């Protein structure tokens, strides 16, 4: 079953599982942003504070979308 569908370089969710994964990642990123931004003194503090959490979260979501997106493999050479 496809969770995501490719649209150029990005994927969009097409099933309940895909939407749940996307919403969970977005909720986690929003929570981290609000937590870090409330204690930061500058934009740079915020960016340095969220990167260790946002980076792996968004990479994991991209990996999941790529694996469950149904994109055809590259043709053999």
Biopython code that builds the backbone (N, CA, C, O; Angstrom):
import numpy as np
from Bio.PDB.StructureBuilder import StructureBuilder

atoms = [
    (1, "UNK", "N", (0.834, -1.172, 0.000)),
    (1, "UNK", "CA", (0.000, 0.000, 0.000)),
    (1, "UNK", "C", (0.885, 1.243, 0.000)),
    (1, "UNK", "O", (1.876, 1.303, 0.728)),
    (2, "UNK", "N", (0.536, 2.207, -0.795)),
    (2, "UNK", "CA", (1.284, 3.453, -0.871)),
    (2, "UNK", "C", (0.872, 4.389, 0.257)),
    (2, "UNK", "O", (-0.314, 4.618, 0.492)),
    (3, "UNK", "N", (1.865, 4.924, 0.947)),
    (3, "UNK", "CA", (1.609, 5.934, 1.969)),
    (3, "UNK", "C", (1.746, 7.326, 1.379)),
    (3, "UNK", "O", (1.043, 8.254, 1.780)),
    (4, "UNK", "N", (2.664, 7.467, 0.416)),
    (4, "UNK", "CA", (2.956, 8.755, -0.198)),
    (4, "UNK", "C", (2.958, 8.592, -1.714)),
    (4, "UNK", "O", (3.097, 7.483, -2.229)),
    (5, "UNK", "N", (2.806, 9.695, -2.412)),
    (5, "UNK", "CA", (2.871, 9.698, -3.864)),
    (5, "UNK", "C", (3.880, 10.767, -4.282)),
    (5, "UNK", "O", (3.846, 11.887, -3.773)),
    (6, "UNK", "N", (4.782, 10.421, -5.211)),
    (6, "UNK", "CA", (5.768, 11.416, -5.634)),
    (6, "UNK", "C", (5.133, 12.524, -6.465)),
    (6, "UNK", "O", (4.222, 12.294, -7.261)),
    (7, "UNK", "N", (5.642, 13.726, -6.251)),
    (7, "UNK", "CA", (5.220, 14.886, -7.022)),
    (7, "UNK", "C", (6.484, 15.697, -7.295)),
    (7, "UNK", "O", (6.823, 16.608, -6.539)),
    (8, "UNK", "N", (7.172, 15.359, -8.373)),
    (8, "UNK", "CA", (8.461, 15.979, -8.648)),
    (8, "UNK", "C", (9.489, 15.497, -7.643)),
    (8, "UNK", "O", (9.739, 14.297, -7.528)),
    (9, "UNK", "N", (10.088, 16.434, -6.913)),
    (9, "UNK", "CA", (11.093, 16.073, -5.915)),
    (9, "UNK", "C", (10.508, 15.835, -4.528)),
    (9, "UNK", "O", (11.219, 15.377, -3.633)),
    (10, "UNK", "N", (9.240, 16.135, -4.337)),
    (10, "UNK", "CA", (8.624, 15.977, -3.020)),
    (10, "UNK", "C", (7.584, 14.865, -3.061)),
    (10, "UNK", "O", (7.227, 14.371, -4.131)),
    (11, "UNK", "N", (7.116, 14.486, -1.908)),
    (11, "UNK", "CA", (6.068, 13.479, -1.770)),
    (11, "UNK", "C", (4.923, 14.097, -0.998)),
    (11, "UNK", "O", (5.128, 14.967, -0.152)),
    (12, "UNK", "N", (3.717, 13.644, -1.294)),
    (12, "UNK", "CA", (2.575, 14.070, -0.493)),
    (12, "UNK", "C", (1.827, 12.832, -0.030)),
    (12, "UNK", "O", (1.760, 11.837, -0.751)),
    (13, "UNK", "N", (1.259, 12.891, 1.183)),
    (13, "UNK", "CA", (0.597, 11.716, 1.745)),
    (13, "UNK", "C", (-0.711, 11.400, 1.015)),
    (13, "UNK", "O", (-1.470, 12.303, 0.662)),
    (14, "UNK", "N", (-0.959, 10.116, 0.797)),
    (14, "UNK", "CA", (-2.188, 9.693, 0.121)),
    (14, "UNK", "C", (-2.962, 8.660, 0.938)),
    (14, "UNK", "O", (-4.031, 8.220, 0.516)),
    (15, "UNK", "N", (-2.443, 8.269, 2.094)),
    (15, "UNK", "CA", (-3.159, 7.312, 2.931)),
    (15, "UNK", "C", (-3.192, 7.827, 4.364)),
    (15, "UNK", "O", (-2.519, 8.799, 4.709)),
    (16, "UNK", "N", (-3.974, 7.168, 5.176)),
    (16, "UNK", "CA", (-4.092, 7.564, 6.583)),
    (16, "UNK", "C", (-2.739, 7.444, 7.276)),
    (16, "UNK", "O", (-2.372, 8.318, 8.062)),
    (17, "UNK", "N", (-2.005, 6.393, 7.003)),
    (17, "UNK", "CA", (-0.692, 6.215, 7.625)),
    (17, "UNK", "C", (0.266, 7.329, 7.206)),
    (17, "UNK", "O", (1.037, 7.823, 8.028)),
    (18, "UNK", "N", (0.225, 7.721, 5.949)),
    (18, "UNK", "CA", (1.065, 8.815, 5.480)),
    (18, "UNK", "C", (0.718, 10.128, 6.149)),
    (18, "UNK", "O", (1.600, 10.891, 6.542)),
    (19, "UNK", "N", (-0.582, 10.388, 6.277)),
    (19, "UNK", "CA", (-1.007, 11.628, 6.950)),
    (19, "UNK", "C", (-0.622, 11.609, 8.423)),
    (19, "UNK", "O", (-0.204, 12.634, 8.961)),
    (20, "UNK", "N", (-0.756, 10.463, 9.082)),
    (20, "UNK", "CA", (-0.371, 10.380, 10.495)),
    (20, "UNK", "C", (1.123, 10.614, 10.674)),
    (20, "UNK", "O", (1.528, 11.315, 11.601)),
    (21, "UNK", "N", (1.943, 10.044, 9.806)),
    (21, "UNK", "CA", (3.390, 10.251, 9.890)),
    (21, "UNK", "C", (3.735, 11.718, 9.655)),
    (21, "UNK", "O", (4.577, 12.279, 10.358)),
    (22, "UNK", "N", (3.091, 12.341, 8.672)),
    (22, "UNK", "CA", (3.351, 13.742, 8.369)),
    (22, "UNK", "C", (2.905, 14.648, 9.513)),
    (22, "UNK", "O", (3.637, 15.559, 9.900)),
    (23, "UNK", "N", (1.726, 14.410, 10.050)),
    (23, "UNK", "CA", (1.224, 15.226, 11.160)),
    (23, "UNK", "C", (2.042, 15.019, 12.428)),
    (23, "UNK", "O", (2.256, 15.969, 13.181)),
    (24, "UNK", "N", (2.501, 13.802, 12.677)),
    (24, "UNK", "CA", (3.344, 13.551, 13.843)),
    (24, "UNK", "C", (4.669, 14.302, 13.721)),
    (24, "UNK", "O", (5.136, 14.895, 14.693)),
    (25, "UNK", "N", (5.272, 14.280, 12.542)),
    (25, "UNK", "CA", (6.527, 15.007, 12.334)),
    (25, "UNK", "C", (6.308, 16.515, 12.461)),
    (25, "UNK", "O", (7.131, 17.211, 13.057)),
    (26, "UNK", "N", (5.212, 17.021, 11.908)),
    (26, "UNK", "CA", (4.922, 18.458, 11.993)),
    (26, "UNK", "C", (4.646, 18.874, 13.437)),
    (26, "UNK", "O", (5.094, 19.936, 13.869)),
    (27, "UNK", "N", (3.919, 18.053, 14.181)),
    (27, "UNK", "CA", (3.632, 18.374, 15.585)),
    (27, "UNK", "C", (4.910, 18.359, 16.418)),
    (27, "UNK", "O", (5.106, 19.214, 17.282)),
    (28, "UNK", "N", (5.771, 17.391, 16.157)),
    (28, "UNK", "CA", (7.045, 17.329, 16.880)),
    (28, "UNK", "C", (7.896, 18.552, 16.572)),
    (28, "UNK", "O", (8.464, 19.156, 17.482)),
    (29, "UNK", "N", (7.990, 18.923, 15.300)),
    (29, "UNK", "CA", (8.786, 20.097, 14.915)),
    (29, "UNK", "C", (8.211, 21.381, 15.511)),
    (29, "UNK", "O", (8.967, 22.248, 15.948)),
    (30, "UNK", "N", (6.893, 21.514, 15.534)),
    (30, "UNK", "CA", (6.270, 22.699, 16.124)),
    (30, "UNK", "C", (6.542, 22.752, 17.627)),
    (30, "UNK", "O", (6.833, 23.818, 18.169)),
    (31, "UNK", "N", (6.448, 21.615, 18.294)),
    (31, "UNK", "CA", (6.712, 21.554, 19.731)),
    (31, "UNK", "C", (8.154, 21.959, 20.036)),
    (31, "UNK", "O", (8.401, 22.752, 20.945)),
    (32, "UNK", "N", (9.089, 21.419, 19.285)),
    (32, "UNK", "CA", (10.501, 21.760, 19.488)),
    (32, "UNK", "C", (10.737, 23.234, 19.222)),
    (32, "UNK", "O", (11.456, 23.889, 19.976)),
    (33, "UNK", "N", (10.138, 23.773, 18.152)),
    (33, "UNK", "CA", (10.318, 25.197, 17.851)),
    (33, "UNK", "C", (9.811, 26.068, 18.993)),
    (33, "UNK", "O", (10.500, 26.995, 19.418)),
    (34, "UNK", "N", (8.618, 25.780, 19.490)),
    (34, "UNK", "CA", (8.059, 26.596, 20.571)),
    (34, "UNK", "C", (8.888, 26.495, 21.848)),
    (34, "UNK", "O", (9.081, 27.488, 22.549)),
    (35, "UNK", "N", (9.372, 25.304, 22.143)),
    (35, "UNK", "CA", (10.195, 25.116, 23.338)),
    (35, "UNK", "C", (11.504, 25.883, 23.222)),
    (35, "UNK", "O", (11.880, 26.620, 24.134)),
    (36, "UNK", "N", (12.197, 25.710, 22.104)),
    (36, "UNK", "CA", (13.506, 26.346, 21.929)),
    (36, "UNK", "C", (13.360, 27.856, 21.781)),
    (36, "UNK", "O", (14.144, 28.607, 22.360)),
    (37, "UNK", "N", (12.374, 28.313, 21.018)),
    (37, "UNK", "CA", (12.216, 29.742, 20.774)),
    (37, "UNK", "C", (11.859, 30.508, 22.044)),
    (37, "UNK", "O", (12.216, 31.678, 22.184)),
    (38, "UNK", "N", (11.172, 29.871, 22.949)),
    (38, "UNK", "CA", (10.821, 30.534, 24.204)),
    (38, "UNK", "C", (12.010, 30.782, 25.101)),
    (38, "UNK", "O", (11.944, 31.629, 25.992)),
    (39, "UNK", "N", (13.094, 30.066, 24.888)),
    (39, "UNK", "CA", (14.289, 30.203, 25.723)),
    (39, "UNK", "C", (15.472, 30.813, 24.975)),
    (39, "UNK", "O", (16.538, 31.016, 25.557)),
    (40, "UNK", "N", (15.288, 31.103, 23.694)),
    (40, "UNK", "CA", (16.379, 31.636, 22.879)),
    (40, "UNK", "C", (16.431, 33.155, 22.984)),
    (40, "UNK", "O", (15.434, 33.818, 23.269)),
    (41, "UNK", "N", (17.626, 33.680, 22.746)),
    (41, "UNK", "CA", (17.826, 35.122, 22.807)),
    (41, "UNK", "C", (17.933, 35.752, 21.422)),
    (41, "UNK", "O", (17.901, 36.976, 21.289)),
    (42, "UNK", "N", (18.059, 34.927, 20.405)),
    (42, "UNK", "CA", (18.206, 35.463, 19.051)),
    (42, "UNK", "C", (17.730, 34.416, 18.049)),
    (42, "UNK", "O", (17.456, 33.267, 18.397)),
    (43, "UNK", "N", (17.643, 34.846, 16.812)),
    (43, "UNK", "CA", (17.250, 33.925, 15.741)),
    (43, "UNK", "C", (18.275, 32.812, 15.607)),
    (43, "UNK", "O", (17.919, 31.656, 15.378)),
    (44, "UNK", "N", (19.538, 33.157, 15.749)),
    (44, "UNK", "CA", (20.598, 32.152, 15.636)),
    (44, "UNK", "C", (20.483, 31.116, 16.741)),
    (44, "UNK", "O", (20.679, 29.927, 16.489)),
    (45, "UNK", "N", (20.171, 31.538, 17.951)),
    (45, "UNK", "CA", (19.953, 30.581, 19.041)),
    (45, "UNK", "C", (18.826, 29.613, 18.691)),
    (45, "UNK", "O", (18.928, 28.413, 18.945)),
    (46, "UNK", "N", (17.766, 30.136, 18.115)),
    (46, "UNK", "CA", (16.640, 29.287, 17.735)),
    (46, "UNK", "C", (17.050, 28.289, 16.663)),
    (46, "UNK", "O", (16.752, 27.099, 16.766)),
    (47, "UNK", "N", (17.732, 28.772, 15.638)),
    (47, "UNK", "CA", (18.142, 27.876, 14.554)),
    (47, "UNK", "C", (19.095, 26.788, 15.046)),
    (47, "UNK", "O", (18.949, 25.619, 14.689)),
    (48, "UNK", "N", (20.075, 27.181, 15.869)),
    (48, "UNK", "CA", (20.990, 26.179, 16.426)),
    (48, "UNK", "C", (20.267, 25.206, 17.348)),
    (48, "UNK", "O", (20.652, 24.040, 17.439)),
    (49, "UNK", "N", (19.242, 25.663, 18.022)),
    (49, "UNK", "CA", (18.508, 24.806, 18.941)),
    (49, "UNK", "C", (17.586, 23.812, 18.253)),
    (49, "UNK", "O", (17.424, 22.690, 18.733)),
    (50, "UNK", "N", (16.974, 24.206, 17.130)),
    (50, "UNK", "CA", (16.018, 23.301, 16.481)),
    (50, "UNK", "C", (16.682, 22.355, 15.492)),
    (50, "UNK", "O", (16.146, 21.281, 15.221)),
    (51, "UNK", "N", (17.841, 22.730, 14.945)),
    (51, "UNK", "CA", (18.455, 21.905, 13.913)),
    (51, "UNK", "C", (18.713, 20.461, 14.341)),
    (51, "UNK", "O", (18.425, 19.551, 13.564)),
    (52, "UNK", "N", (19.251, 20.204, 15.560)),
    (52, "UNK", "CA", (19.504, 18.806, 15.932)),
    (52, "UNK", "C", (18.242, 17.940, 16.004)),
    (52, "UNK", "O", (18.336, 16.713, 15.967)),
    (53, "UNK", "N", (17.084, 18.554, 16.103)),
    (53, "UNK", "CA", (15.828, 17.811, 16.167)),
    (53, "UNK", "C", (15.105, 17.791, 14.829)),
    (53, "UNK", "O", (14.591, 16.755, 14.409)),
    (54, "UNK", "N", (15.069, 18.937, 14.163)),
    (54, "UNK", "CA", (14.365, 19.027, 12.882)),
    (54, "UNK", "C", (15.072, 18.241, 11.790)),
    (54, "UNK", "O", (14.423, 17.570, 10.987)),
    (55, "UNK", "N", (16.388, 18.318, 11.755)),
    (55, "UNK", "CA", (17.142, 17.632, 10.702)),
    (55, "UNK", "C", (16.844, 16.145, 10.641)),
    (55, "UNK", "O", (16.395, 15.659, 9.602)),
    (56, "UNK", "N", (17.080, 15.399, 11.724)),
    (56, "UNK", "CA", (16.790, 13.961, 11.690)),
    (56, "UNK", "C", (15.305, 13.635, 11.492)),
    (56, "UNK", "O", (14.968, 12.641, 10.850)),
    (57, "UNK", "N", (14.427, 14.465, 12.041)),
    (57, "UNK", "CA", (12.995, 14.220, 11.884)),
    (57, "UNK", "C", (12.579, 14.333, 10.424)),
    (57, "UNK", "O", (11.881, 13.463, 9.904)),
    (58, "UNK", "N", (13.005, 15.402, 9.765)),
    (58, "UNK", "CA", (12.630, 15.600, 8.366)),
    (58, "UNK", "C", (13.331, 14.610, 7.445)),
    (58, "UNK", "O", (12.760, 14.189, 6.439)),
    (59, "UNK", "N", (14.569, 14.231, 7.781)),
    (59, "UNK", "CA", (15.249, 13.199, 6.992)),
    (59, "UNK", "C", (14.554, 11.844, 7.138)),
    (59, "UNK", "O", (14.425, 11.103, 6.163)),
    (60, "UNK", "N", (14.111, 11.521, 8.344)),
    (60, "UNK", "CA", (13.398, 10.264, 8.557)),
    (60, "UNK", "C", (12.068, 10.261, 7.808)),
    (60, "UNK", "O", (11.677, 9.241, 7.239)),
    (61, "UNK", "N", (11.373, 11.399, 7.807)),
    (61, "UNK", "CA", (10.114, 11.487, 7.067)),
    (61, "UNK", "C", (10.364, 11.359, 5.567)),
    (61, "UNK", "O", (9.596, 10.700, 4.866)),
    (62, "UNK", "N", (11.424, 11.980, 5.072)),
    (62, "UNK", "CA", (11.764, 11.870, 3.654)),
    (62, "UNK", "C", (12.137, 10.431, 3.294)),
    (62, "UNK", "O", (11.761, 9.941, 2.229)),
    (63, "UNK", "N", (12.874, 9.756, 4.175)),
    (63, "UNK", "CA", (13.232, 8.357, 3.933)),
    (63, "UNK", "C", (11.976, 7.488, 3.899)),
    (63, "UNK", "O", (11.825, 6.640, 3.020)),
    (64, "UNK", "N", (11.078, 7.702, 4.856)),
    (64, "UNK", "CA", (9.835, 6.939, 4.897)),
    (64, "UNK", "C", (9.005, 7.180, 3.638)),
    (64, "UNK", "O", (8.463, 6.239, 3.059)),
    (65, "UNK", "N", (8.908, 8.423, 3.222)),
    (65, "UNK", "CA", (8.143, 8.750, 2.023)),
    (65, "UNK", "C", (8.764, 8.114, 0.793)),
    (65, "UNK", "O", (8.046, 7.632, -0.084)),
    (66, "UNK", "N", (10.084, 8.105, 0.715)),
    (66, "UNK", "CA", (10.756, 7.505, -0.437)),
    (66, "UNK", "C", (10.536, 5.997, -0.467)),
    (66, "UNK", "O", (10.357, 5.422, -1.541)),
    (67, "UNK", "N", (10.548, 5.356, 0.687)),
    (67, "UNK", "CA", (10.381, 3.894, 0.744)),
    (67, "UNK", "C", (8.931, 3.462, 0.516)),
    (67, "UNK", "O", (8.691, 2.373, -0.005)),
    (68, "UNK", "N", (7.978, 4.286, 0.891)),
    (68, "UNK", "CA", (6.570, 3.898, 0.759)),
    (68, "UNK", "C", (5.854, 4.697, -0.319)),
    (68, "UNK", "O", (4.626, 4.674, -0.402)),
    (69, "UNK", "N", (6.618, 5.404, -1.144)),
    (69, "UNK", "CA", (6.010, 6.276, -2.142)),
    (69, "UNK", "C", (5.764, 5.647, -3.485)),
    (69, "UNK", "O", (5.071, 6.229, -4.319)),
    (70, "UNK", "N", (6.308, 4.479, -3.719)),
    (70, "UNK", "CA", (6.054, 3.827, -4.980)),
    (70, "UNK", "C", (6.815, 4.407, -6.163)),
    (70, "UNK", "O", (6.439, 4.166, -7.311)),
    (71, "UNK", "N", (7.869, 5.162, -5.910)),
    (71, "UNK", "CA", (8.685, 5.690, -7.000)),
    (71, "UNK", "C", (9.429, 4.534, -7.658)),
    (71, "UNK", "O", (10.035, 3.719, -6.962)),
    (72, "UNK", "N", (9.393, 4.449, -8.966)),
    (72, "UNK", "CA", (10.096, 3.348, -9.630)),
    (72, "UNK", "C", (11.612, 3.495, -9.454)),
    (72, "UNK", "O", (12.150, 4.599, -9.384)),
    (73, "UNK", "N", (12.263, 2.355, -9.386)),
    (73, "UNK", "CA", (13.724, 2.356, -9.252)),
    (73, "UNK", "C", (14.361, 2.854, -10.535)),
    (73, "UNK", "O", (13.743, 2.851, -11.600)),
    (74, "UNK", "N", (15.595, 3.278, -10.413)),
    (74, "UNK", "CA", (16.327, 3.737, -11.580)),
    (74, "UNK", "C", (16.557, 2.565, -12.529)),
    (74, "UNK", "O", (16.788, 1.444, -12.077)),
    (75, "UNK", "N", (16.498, 2.806, -13.814)),
    (75, "UNK", "CA", (16.716, 1.710, -14.758)),
    (75, "UNK", "C", (18.163, 1.216, -14.696)),
    (75, "UNK", "O", (19.076, 2.010, -14.470)),
    (76, "UNK", "N", (18.375, -0.062, -14.889)),
    (76, "UNK", "CA", (19.751, -0.588, -14.852)),
    (76, "UNK", "C", (20.548, -0.084, -16.049)),
    (76, "UNK", "O", (19.993, 0.208, -17.109)),
    (77, "UNK", "N", (21.840, 0.010, -15.859)),
    (77, "UNK", "CA", (22.730, 0.467, -16.929)),
    (77, "UNK", "C", (23.415, -0.671, -17.591)),
    (77, "UNK", "O", (24.201, -0.465, -18.515)),
]
sb = StructureBuilder()
sb.init_structure("model")
sb.init_model(0)
sb.init_chain("A")
sb.init_seg("    ")
for serial, (resi, resn, name, xyz) in enumerate(atoms, 1):
    if name == "N":
        sb.init_residue(resn, " ", resi, " ")
    sb.init_atom(name, np.array(xyz, "f"), 0.0, 1.0, " ", f" {name:<3s}", serial, name[0])
structure = sb.get_structure()
